[in-house]
Amino acid sequence: MPKFLIQATYTSEGTKGLLKEGASGRRAAVDQVVSGLGGKVEAMYFAFGQDDLVMIVDFPDPVSMAAVSLTVKASGALHTRATPLLTVDEIDEASRRQVAFRAPGS
């Protein structure tokens, strides 16, 4: 199952919602969304600094991740970044594939 690193920053409205329902309320909401699409939350941490929230989630396919991303961003409560995570075996497989590439100007 593909894994994704999610980094999020709350807007002022999103922060007001977090203060109202607490971290456990947001965790329950995230679990419901992710499991509703056949996924799983592997880890979820709140932070301070550039990111307010960091998660690792598993989804059955990238389209499910895109659907969640679009819906969350449309809410205006969070600014998010989703990074696909690849296993060591996947990178080993990628390194064995032949790619026809010519660098610019060569």
Contacts in CASP RR format, 6 or more apart in sequence:
PFRMAT RR
TARGET T0000
AUTHOR 0000-0000-0000
METHOD contacts of the structure
MODEL  1
MPKFLIQATYTSEGTKGLLKEGASGRRAAVDQVVSGLGGKVEAMYFAFGQ
DDLVMIVDFPDPVSMAAVSLTVKASGALHTRATPLLTVDEIDEASRRQVA
FRAPGS
1 39 0 8 1.000
1 40 0 8 1.000
1 58 0 8 1.000
1 59 0 8 1.000
1 60 0 8 1.000
2 58 0 8 1.000
2 59 0 8 1.000
2 60 0 8 1.000
2 61 0 8 1.000
2 62 0 8 1.000
2 65 0 8 1.000
2 84 0 8 1.000
2 85 0 8 1.000
3 42 0 8 1.000
3 56 0 8 1.000
3 57 0 8 1.000
3 58 0 8 1.000
3 84 0 8 1.000
3 85 0 8 1.000
4 56 0 8 1.000
4 57 0 8 1.000
4 58 0 8 1.000
4 59 0 8 1.000
4 65 0 8 1.000
4 82 0 8 1.000
4 83 0 8 1.000
4 84 0 8 1.000
4 85 0 8 1.000
5 54 0 8 1.000
5 55 0 8 1.000
5 56 0 8 1.000
5 82 0 8 1.000
5 83 0 8 1.000
5 85 0 8 1.000
6 53 0 8 1.000
6 54 0 8 1.000
6 55 0 8 1.000
6 56 0 8 1.000
6 57 0 8 1.000
6 80 0 8 1.000
6 81 0 8 1.000
6 82 0 8 1.000
6 83 0 8 1.000
7 51 0 8 1.000
7 53 0 8 1.000
7 54 0 8 1.000
7 80 0 8 1.000
7 81 0 8 1.000
7 83 0 8 1.000
8 51 0 8 1.000
8 52 0 8 1.000
8 53 0 8 1.000
8 54 0 8 1.000
8 55 0 8 1.000
8 72 0 8 1.000
8 78 0 8 1.000
8 79 0 8 1.000
8 80 0 8 1.000
8 81 0 8 1.000
9 50 0 8 1.000
9 51 0 8 1.000
9 52 0 8 1.000
9 53 0 8 1.000
9 78 0 8 1.000
9 79 0 8 1.000
9 80 0 8 1.000
10 18 0 8 1.000
10 52 0 8 1.000
10 53 0 8 1.000
10 77 0 8 1.000
10 78 0 8 1.000
11 76 0 8 1.000
11 77 0 8 1.000
11 78 0 8 1.000
11 79 0 8 1.000
13 76 0 8 1.000
13 77 0 8 1.000
14 76 0 8 1.000
14 77 0 8 1.000
14 78 0 8 1.000
15 52 0 8 1.000
17 77 0 8 1.000
18 26 0 8 1.000
21 29 0 8 1.000
23 46 0 8 1.000
27 41 0 8 1.000
27 44 0 8 1.000
30 41 0 8 1.000
30 44 0 8 1.000
30 55 0 8 1.000
31 41 0 8 1.000
33 68 0 8 1.000
33 71 0 8 1.000
34 40 0 8 1.000
34 41 0 8 1.000
34 57 0 8 1.000
34 59 0 8 1.000
34 68 0 8 1.000
37 59 0 8 1.000
37 60 0 8 1.000
37 64 0 8 1.000
37 67 0 8 1.000
37 68 0 8 1.000
38 59 0 8 1.000
38 60 0 8 1.000
38 64 0 8 1.000
39 57 0 8 1.000
39 58 0 8 1.000
39 59 0 8 1.000
39 60 0 8 1.000
39 64 0 8 1.000
40 57 0 8 1.000
40 58 0 8 1.000
41 55 0 8 1.000
41 56 0 8 1.000
41 57 0 8 1.000
42 55 0 8 1.000
42 56 0 8 1.000
42 57 0 8 1.000
42 58 0 8 1.000
43 54 0 8 1.000
43 55 0 8 1.000
43 56 0 8 1.000
44 53 0 8 1.000
44 54 0 8 1.000
44 55 0 8 1.000
45 53 0 8 1.000
45 54 0 8 1.000
45 55 0 8 1.000
46 52 0 8 1.000
46 53 0 8 1.000
47 53 0 8 1.000
47 54 0 8 1.000
53 78 0 8 1.000
56 85 0 8 1.000
57 65 0 8 1.000
59 65 0 8 1.000
59 68 0 8 1.000
62 84 0 8 1.000
65 82 0 8 1.000
69 80 0 8 1.000
69 82 0 8 1.000
72 78 0 8 1.000
72 80 0 8 1.000
73 79 0 8 1.000
73 80 0 8 1.000
86 94 0 8 1.000
END
